[in-house]
Amino acid sequence: MMKWTLIVRLTHWLVAAGVIVNFFNESGYAHRFIGYVCAALVLLRLVNGFCFARIEASTLHLPGVKAIKSHLQSLLKRETHDYVGHNPLGQYAVYVMWTLILLLALTGWLSRTDELWGEDWPVDLHEALSYCLQGMVVLHLLAVTLLSKWQGKNLISAMIRGK
């Protein structure tokens, strides 16, 4: 049984809250501050995972094509397996969301630099990345809901309680 550490759970919920708040608060100092905090939390999570968390050693790699094929075949049959950490698709989704958050912070910062002030492309790219992140969040919520139902496990409770 996987135990989600306190730092994993805190960073997960703080980033989730920040993303939701920034979705509704589209500009201004608070938006930038929350975005940078989310990026810092993602970096903290990565450093924690790579350097300090033994429990995450098996979840910090990207699964191969074989693992994804096997997982997709299992899903089509509605068979579920217990994974240590995320399932293969979930692992990729985590990295995609983290990458999007870091790119959002970068494009947000770039749009405020003197060199690019008034340029449209950083703002346009920032907006497009935001829509991609929103889509990934919806997929994440759907996947957690479906897998919780199929597995008969409360995955949301696991991310709150740690087990």
Secondary structure, 3 states (H helix, E strand, C coil): CCCCCHHHHHHHHHHHHHHHHHHHCCCCHHHHHHHHHHHHHHHHHHHHHHHHCHHHCCCCCCCCHHHHHHHHHHHHCCCCCCCCCCCHHHHHHHHHHHHHHHHHHHHHHHCCCCCCCCCCHHHHHHHHHHHHHHHHHHHHHHHHHHHHHHHCCCHHHHHHHCC
